[in-house]
Amino acid sequence: MADAATIGVEIRLVPGQSEATLLDRLRIELGADVTVERLEQAGSVETDAGNPWVRSVFDVMEGYFGGRPVPAGVPYFTDGSVLTPAFGNVPTVILGPGEPQMAHKTDEYCRVSLLEASVEAYTAIARRTP
């Protein structure tokens, strides 16, 4: 029987979650003999859906999605967690082609039609931005 073990767990916070609360919970669940160490941390990003720029993006995307986009958190990393604070907490929307469940997998792909639609959408968004 081993006298020690090490495991690695990757947890990505979404808006509304607190790193301190998560670490406290891990310590409670794992017990007093366990050391919890954070190696890296990138904060979550949240923008008010009522922000005028966000509403403008949603206006454009409504035609592509066949309905108004619904704001939601995503449990994966994006450069937004680094770029948003670096640019002074500018409004941020995570928007791109492809299916998140395909990301970073063997034979990952994105349909050309989705890439073409994203170029059209990004162009329309840029044209609406003052």
PyMOL commands that place a pseudoatom at each C-alpha (Angstrom):
pseudoatom trace, name=CA, resn=MET, resi=1, chain=A, elem=C, hetatm=0, pos=[0.000, 0.000, 0.000]
pseudoatom trace, name=CA, resn=ALA, resi=2, chain=A, elem=C, hetatm=0, pos=[1.433, 3.381, -1.043]
pseudoatom trace, name=CA, resn=ASP, resi=3, chain=A, elem=C, hetatm=0, pos=[1.976, 6.008, 1.624]
pseudoatom trace, name=CA, resn=ALA, resi=4, chain=A, elem=C, hetatm=0, pos=[1.291, 8.857, -0.819]
pseudoatom trace, name=CA, resn=ALA, resi=5, chain=A, elem=C, hetatm=0, pos=[-0.431, 9.574, -4.105]
pseudoatom trace, name=CA, resn=THR, resi=6, chain=A, elem=C, hetatm=0, pos=[-0.665, 12.530, -6.435]
pseudoatom trace, name=CA, resn=ILE, resi=7, chain=A, elem=C, hetatm=0, pos=[-3.543, 13.349, -8.748]
pseudoatom trace, name=CA, resn=GLY, resi=8, chain=A, elem=C, hetatm=0, pos=[-4.140, 16.217, -11.117]
pseudoatom trace, name=CA, resn=VAL, resi=9, chain=A, elem=C, hetatm=0, pos=[-7.572, 17.673, -11.703]
pseudoatom trace, name=CA, resn=GLU, resi=10, chain=A, elem=C, hetatm=0, pos=[-8.463, 20.419, -14.140]
pseudoatom trace, name=CA, resn=ILE, resi=11, chain=A, elem=C, hetatm=0, pos=[-11.411, 22.556, -13.113]
pseudoatom trace, name=CA, resn=ARG, resi=12, chain=A, elem=C, hetatm=0, pos=[-12.531, 25.567, -15.099]
pseudoatom trace, name=CA, resn=LEU, resi=13, chain=A, elem=C, hetatm=0, pos=[-14.608, 28.110, -13.266]
pseudoatom trace, name=CA, resn=VAL, resi=14, chain=A, elem=C, hetatm=0, pos=[-17.664, 29.626, -14.888]
pseudoatom trace, name=CA, resn=PRO, resi=15, chain=A, elem=C, hetatm=0, pos=[-19.226, 32.962, -13.903]
pseudoatom trace, name=CA, resn=GLY, resi=16, chain=A, elem=C, hetatm=0, pos=[-20.715, 32.733, -10.442]
pseudoatom trace, name=CA, resn=GLN, resi=17, chain=A, elem=C, hetatm=0, pos=[-18.159, 30.239, -9.158]
pseudoatom trace, name=CA, resn=SER, resi=18, chain=A, elem=C, hetatm=0, pos=[-15.464, 31.294, -6.709]
pseudoatom trace, name=CA, resn=GLU, resi=19, chain=A, elem=C, hetatm=0, pos=[-11.995, 29.794, -6.579]
pseudoatom trace, name=CA, resn=ALA, resi=20, chain=A, elem=C, hetatm=0, pos=[-11.919, 30.156, -2.771]
pseudoatom trace, name=CA, resn=THR, resi=21, chain=A, elem=C, hetatm=0, pos=[-15.259, 28.360, -2.372]
pseudoatom trace, name=CA, resn=LEU, resi=22, chain=A, elem=C, hetatm=0, pos=[-14.136, 25.570, -4.701]
pseudoatom trace, name=CA, resn=LEU, resi=23, chain=A, elem=C, hetatm=0, pos=[-10.843, 25.083, -2.848]
pseudoatom trace, name=CA, resn=ASP, resi=24, chain=A, elem=C, hetatm=0, pos=[-12.654, 25.031, 0.513]
pseudoatom trace, name=CA, resn=ARG, resi=25, chain=A, elem=C, hetatm=0, pos=[-15.051, 22.381, -0.803]
pseudoatom trace, name=CA, resn=LEU, resi=26, chain=A, elem=C, hetatm=0, pos=[-12.199, 20.245, -2.150]
pseudoatom trace, name=CA, resn=ARG, resi=27, chain=A, elem=C, hetatm=0, pos=[-10.409, 20.402, 1.196]
pseudoatom trace, name=CA, resn=ILE, resi=28, chain=A, elem=C, hetatm=0, pos=[-13.577, 19.367, 3.050]
pseudoatom trace, name=CA, resn=GLU, resi=29, chain=A, elem=C, hetatm=0, pos=[-14.337, 16.494, 0.660]
pseudoatom trace, name=CA, resn=LEU, resi=30, chain=A, elem=C, hetatm=0, pos=[-10.749, 15.212, 0.459]
pseudoatom trace, name=CA, resn=GLY, resi=31, chain=A, elem=C, hetatm=0, pos=[-9.940, 15.447, 4.160]
pseudoatom trace, name=CA, resn=ALA, resi=32, chain=A, elem=C, hetatm=0, pos=[-7.327, 17.016, 6.394]
pseudoatom trace, name=CA, resn=ASP, resi=33, chain=A, elem=C, hetatm=0, pos=[-4.442, 14.838, 5.182]
pseudoatom trace, name=CA, resn=VAL, resi=34, chain=A, elem=C, hetatm=0, pos=[-4.715, 16.136, 1.610]
pseudoatom trace, name=CA, resn=THR, resi=35, chain=A, elem=C, hetatm=0, pos=[-2.817, 19.077, 0.187]
pseudoatom trace, name=CA, resn=VAL, resi=36, chain=A, elem=C, hetatm=0, pos=[-4.574, 21.045, -2.535]
pseudoatom trace, name=CA, resn=GLU, resi=37, chain=A, elem=C, hetatm=0, pos=[-2.315, 23.110, -4.753]
pseudoatom trace, name=CA, resn=ARG, resi=38, chain=A, elem=C, hetatm=0, pos=[-3.390, 25.403, -7.581]
pseudoatom trace, name=CA, resn=LEU, resi=39, chain=A, elem=C, hetatm=0, pos=[-0.925, 25.392, -10.475]
pseudoatom trace, name=CA, resn=GLU, resi=40, chain=A, elem=C, hetatm=0, pos=[-2.625, 27.877, -12.782]
pseudoatom trace, name=CA, resn=GLN, resi=41, chain=A, elem=C, hetatm=0, pos=[-5.705, 30.040, -12.736]
pseudoatom trace, name=CA, resn=ALA, resi=42, chain=A, elem=C, hetatm=0, pos=[-7.503, 32.042, -15.395]
pseudoatom trace, name=CA, resn=GLY, resi=43, chain=A, elem=C, hetatm=0, pos=[-10.596, 33.880, -14.318]
pseudoatom trace, name=CA, resn=SER, resi=44, chain=A, elem=C, hetatm=0, pos=[-13.967, 33.458, -15.915]
pseudoatom trace, name=CA, resn=VAL, resi=45, chain=A, elem=C, hetatm=0, pos=[-15.364, 36.177, -18.143]
pseudoatom trace, name=CA, resn=GLU, resi=46, chain=A, elem=C, hetatm=0, pos=[-18.842, 37.622, -17.858]
pseudoatom trace, name=CA, resn=THR, resi=47, chain=A, elem=C, hetatm=0, pos=[-20.405, 40.484, -19.792]
pseudoatom trace, name=CA, resn=ASP, resi=48, chain=A, elem=C, hetatm=0, pos=[-23.835, 41.962, -19.159]
pseudoatom trace, name=CA, resn=ALA, resi=49, chain=A, elem=C, hetatm=0, pos=[-26.163, 40.732, -21.919]
pseudoatom trace, name=CA, resn=GLY, resi=50, chain=A, elem=C, hetatm=0, pos=[-27.807, 44.156, -21.803]
pseudoatom trace, name=CA, resn=ASN, resi=51, chain=A, elem=C, hetatm=0, pos=[-24.598, 45.859, -22.956]
pseudoatom trace, name=CA, resn=PRO, resi=52, chain=A, elem=C, hetatm=0, pos=[-25.326, 47.751, -26.221]
pseudoatom trace, name=CA, resn=TRP, resi=53, chain=A, elem=C, hetatm=0, pos=[-22.476, 46.064, -28.108]
pseudoatom trace, name=CA, resn=VAL, resi=54, chain=A, elem=C, hetatm=0, pos=[-23.554, 42.606, -26.925]
pseudoatom trace, name=CA, resn=ARG, resi=55, chain=A, elem=C, hetatm=0, pos=[-27.146, 43.349, -28.008]
pseudoatom trace, name=CA, resn=SER, resi=56, chain=A, elem=C, hetatm=0, pos=[-25.787, 44.396, -31.415]
pseudoatom trace, name=CA, resn=VAL, resi=57, chain=A, elem=C, hetatm=0, pos=[-23.880, 41.104, -31.740]
pseudoatom trace, name=CA, resn=PHE, resi=58, chain=A, elem=C, hetatm=0, pos=[-27.031, 39.205, -30.748]
pseudoatom trace, name=CA, resn=ASP, resi=59, chain=A, elem=C, hetatm=0, pos=[-29.006, 41.156, -33.378]
pseudoatom trace, name=CA, resn=VAL, resi=60, chain=A, elem=C, hetatm=0, pos=[-26.588, 39.964, -36.068]
pseudoatom trace, name=CA, resn=MET, resi=61, chain=A, elem=C, hetatm=0, pos=[-26.432, 36.393, -34.802]
pseudoatom trace, name=CA, resn=GLU, resi=62, chain=A, elem=C, hetatm=0, pos=[-30.207, 36.042, -34.551]
pseudoatom trace, name=CA, resn=GLY, resi=63, chain=A, elem=C, hetatm=0, pos=[-30.320, 35.510, -38.314]
pseudoatom trace, name=CA, resn=TYR, resi=64, chain=A, elem=C, hetatm=0, pos=[-27.631, 32.830, -38.178]
pseudoatom trace, name=CA, resn=PHE, resi=65, chain=A, elem=C, hetatm=0, pos=[-29.060, 30.952, -35.201]
pseudoatom trace, name=CA, resn=GLY, resi=66, chain=A, elem=C, hetatm=0, pos=[-32.700, 31.172, -36.240]
pseudoatom trace, name=CA, resn=GLY, resi=67, chain=A, elem=C, hetatm=0, pos=[-33.503, 32.867, -32.939]
pseudoatom trace, name=CA, resn=ARG, resi=68, chain=A, elem=C, hetatm=0, pos=[-32.060, 35.232, -30.388]
pseudoatom trace, name=CA, resn=PRO, resi=69, chain=A, elem=C, hetatm=0, pos=[-28.878, 33.878, -28.741]
pseudoatom trace, name=CA, resn=VAL, resi=70, chain=A, elem=C, hetatm=0, pos=[-29.236, 32.963, -25.090]
pseudoatom trace, name=CA, resn=PRO, resi=71, chain=A, elem=C, hetatm=0, pos=[-26.353, 34.072, -22.852]
pseudoatom trace, name=CA, resn=ALA, resi=72, chain=A, elem=C, hetatm=0, pos=[-24.690, 31.167, -21.066]
pseudoatom trace, name=CA, resn=GLY, resi=73, chain=A, elem=C, hetatm=0, pos=[-21.414, 30.256, -19.437]
pseudoatom trace, name=CA, resn=VAL, resi=74, chain=A, elem=C, hetatm=0, pos=[-19.084, 27.762, -21.078]
pseudoatom trace, name=CA, resn=PRO, resi=75, chain=A, elem=C, hetatm=0, pos=[-16.777, 25.425, -19.153]
pseudoatom trace, name=CA, resn=TYR, resi=76, chain=A, elem=C, hetatm=0, pos=[-13.824, 25.654, -21.523]
pseudoatom trace, name=CA, resn=PHE, resi=77, chain=A, elem=C, hetatm=0, pos=[-10.854, 27.985, -21.825]
pseudoatom trace, name=CA, resn=THR, resi=78, chain=A, elem=C, hetatm=0, pos=[-10.832, 30.845, -24.291]
pseudoatom trace, name=CA, resn=ASP, resi=79, chain=A, elem=C, hetatm=0, pos=[-8.347, 33.650, -24.789]
pseudoatom trace, name=CA, resn=GLY, resi=80, chain=A, elem=C, hetatm=0, pos=[-11.121, 35.913, -23.495]
pseudoatom trace, name=CA, resn=SER, resi=81, chain=A, elem=C, hetatm=0, pos=[-10.123, 35.048, -19.921]
pseudoatom trace, name=CA, resn=VAL, resi=82, chain=A, elem=C, hetatm=0, pos=[-6.759, 36.702, -20.568]
pseudoatom trace, name=CA, resn=LEU, resi=83, chain=A, elem=C, hetatm=0, pos=[-7.599, 39.326, -23.209]
pseudoatom trace, name=CA, resn=THR, resi=84, chain=A, elem=C, hetatm=0, pos=[-10.725, 40.756, -21.549]
pseudoatom trace, name=CA, resn=PRO, resi=85, chain=A, elem=C, hetatm=0, pos=[-8.904, 41.992, -18.423]
pseudoatom trace, name=CA, resn=ALA, resi=86, chain=A, elem=C, hetatm=0, pos=[-5.825, 42.973, -20.471]
pseudoatom trace, name=CA, resn=PHE, resi=87, chain=A, elem=C, hetatm=0, pos=[-7.998, 45.346, -22.526]
pseudoatom trace, name=CA, resn=GLY, resi=88, chain=A, elem=C, hetatm=0, pos=[-9.739, 46.882, -19.517]
pseudoatom trace, name=CA, resn=ASN, resi=89, chain=A, elem=C, hetatm=0, pos=[-12.661, 44.445, -19.168]
pseudoatom trace, name=CA, resn=VAL, resi=90, chain=A, elem=C, hetatm=0, pos=[-14.157, 45.221, -22.556]
pseudoatom trace, name=CA, resn=PRO, resi=91, chain=A, elem=C, hetatm=0, pos=[-17.486, 43.549, -23.397]
pseudoatom trace, name=CA, resn=THR, resi=92, chain=A, elem=C, hetatm=0, pos=[-16.759, 40.007, -24.541]
pseudoatom trace, name=CA, resn=VAL, resi=93, chain=A, elem=C, hetatm=0, pos=[-18.770, 37.435, -26.468]
pseudoatom trace, name=CA, resn=ILE, resi=94, chain=A, elem=C, hetatm=0, pos=[-17.447, 33.930, -27.078]
pseudoatom trace, name=CA, resn=LEU, resi=95, chain=A, elem=C, hetatm=0, pos=[-18.468, 33.241, -30.664]
pseudoatom trace, name=CA, resn=GLY, resi=96, chain=A, elem=C, hetatm=0, pos=[-16.919, 30.902, -33.175]
pseudoatom trace, name=CA, resn=PRO, resi=97, chain=A, elem=C, hetatm=0, pos=[-17.632, 28.159, -35.665]
pseudoatom trace, name=CA, resn=GLY, resi=98, chain=A, elem=C, hetatm=0, pos=[-17.588, 24.481, -34.859]
pseudoatom trace, name=CA, resn=GLU, resi=99, chain=A, elem=C, hetatm=0, pos=[-18.859, 22.223, -32.132]
pseudoatom trace, name=CA, resn=PRO, resi=100, chain=A, elem=C, hetatm=0, pos=[-17.211, 22.546, -28.696]
pseudoatom trace, name=CA, resn=GLN, resi=101, chain=A, elem=C, hetatm=0, pos=[-17.382, 18.773, -28.160]
pseudoatom trace, name=CA, resn=MET, resi=102, chain=A, elem=C, hetatm=0, pos=[-15.015, 18.328, -31.150]
pseudoatom trace, name=CA, resn=ALA, resi=103, chain=A, elem=C, hetatm=0, pos=[-12.339, 20.682, -29.819]
pseudoatom trace, name=CA, resn=HIS, resi=104, chain=A, elem=C, hetatm=0, pos=[-8.882, 19.281, -29.101]
pseudoatom trace, name=CA, resn=LYS, resi=105, chain=A, elem=C, hetatm=0, pos=[-9.708, 15.743, -30.150]
pseudoatom trace, name=CA, resn=THR, resi=106, chain=A, elem=C, hetatm=0, pos=[-8.154, 13.372, -32.633]
pseudoatom trace, name=CA, resn=ASP, resi=107, chain=A, elem=C, hetatm=0, pos=[-9.461, 14.258, -36.085]
pseudoatom trace, name=CA, resn=GLU, resi=108, chain=A, elem=C, hetatm=0, pos=[-10.871, 17.585, -34.889]
pseudoatom trace, name=CA, resn=TYR, resi=109, chain=A, elem=C, hetatm=0, pos=[-12.614, 19.406, -37.719]
pseudoatom trace, name=CA, resn=CYS, resi=110, chain=A, elem=C, hetatm=0, pos=[-14.908, 22.307, -38.561]
pseudoatom trace, name=CA, resn=ARG, resi=111, chain=A, elem=C, hetatm=0, pos=[-17.171, 22.295, -41.598]
pseudoatom trace, name=CA, resn=VAL, resi=112, chain=A, elem=C, hetatm=0, pos=[-16.187, 24.813, -44.293]
pseudoatom trace, name=CA, resn=SER, resi=113, chain=A, elem=C, hetatm=0, pos=[-19.774, 26.096, -44.384]
pseudoatom trace, name=CA, resn=LEU, resi=114, chain=A, elem=C, hetatm=0, pos=[-19.471, 27.076, -40.702]
pseudoatom trace, name=CA, resn=LEU, resi=115, chain=A, elem=C, hetatm=0, pos=[-16.176, 28.866, -41.354]
pseudoatom trace, name=CA, resn=GLU, resi=116, chain=A, elem=C, hetatm=0, pos=[-17.763, 30.789, -44.228]
pseudoatom trace, name=CA, resn=ALA, resi=117, chain=A, elem=C, hetatm=0, pos=[-20.799, 31.708, -42.115]
pseudoatom trace, name=CA, resn=SER, resi=118, chain=A, elem=C, hetatm=0, pos=[-18.527, 32.919, -39.308]
pseudoatom trace, name=CA, resn=VAL, resi=119, chain=A, elem=C, hetatm=0, pos=[-16.661, 35.227, -41.718]
pseudoatom trace, name=CA, resn=GLU, resi=120, chain=A, elem=C, hetatm=0, pos=[-20.005, 36.690, -42.841]
pseudoatom trace, name=CA, resn=ALA, resi=121, chain=A, elem=C, hetatm=0, pos=[-21.159, 37.125, -39.243]
pseudoatom trace, name=CA, resn=TYR, resi=122, chain=A, elem=C, hetatm=0, pos=[-17.893, 38.709, -38.057]
pseudoatom trace, name=CA, resn=THR, resi=123, chain=A, elem=C, hetatm=0, pos=[-18.012, 41.106, -41.009]
pseudoatom trace, name=CA, resn=ALA, resi=124, chain=A, elem=C, hetatm=0, pos=[-21.597, 42.083, -40.193]
pseudoatom trace, name=CA, resn=ILE, resi=125, chain=A, elem=C, hetatm=0, pos=[-20.663, 42.597, -36.524]
pseudoatom trace, name=CA, resn=ALA, resi=126, chain=A, elem=C, hetatm=0, pos=[-17.648, 44.758, -37.458]
pseudoatom trace, name=CA, resn=ARG, resi=127, chain=A, elem=C, hetatm=0, pos=[-19.769, 46.895, -39.774]
pseudoatom trace, name=CA, resn=ARG, resi=128, chain=A, elem=C, hetatm=0, pos=[-22.232, 47.611, -36.935]
pseudoatom trace, name=CA, resn=THR, resi=129, chain=A, elem=C, hetatm=0, pos=[-19.544, 48.570, -34.453]
pseudoatom trace, name=CA, resn=PRO, resi=130, chain=A, elem=C, hetatm=0, pos=[-18.927, 52.345, -34.242]
for i in range(1, 130): cmd.bond("trace and resi %d" % i, "trace and resi %d" % (i + 1))
show_as sticks, trace
zoom trace
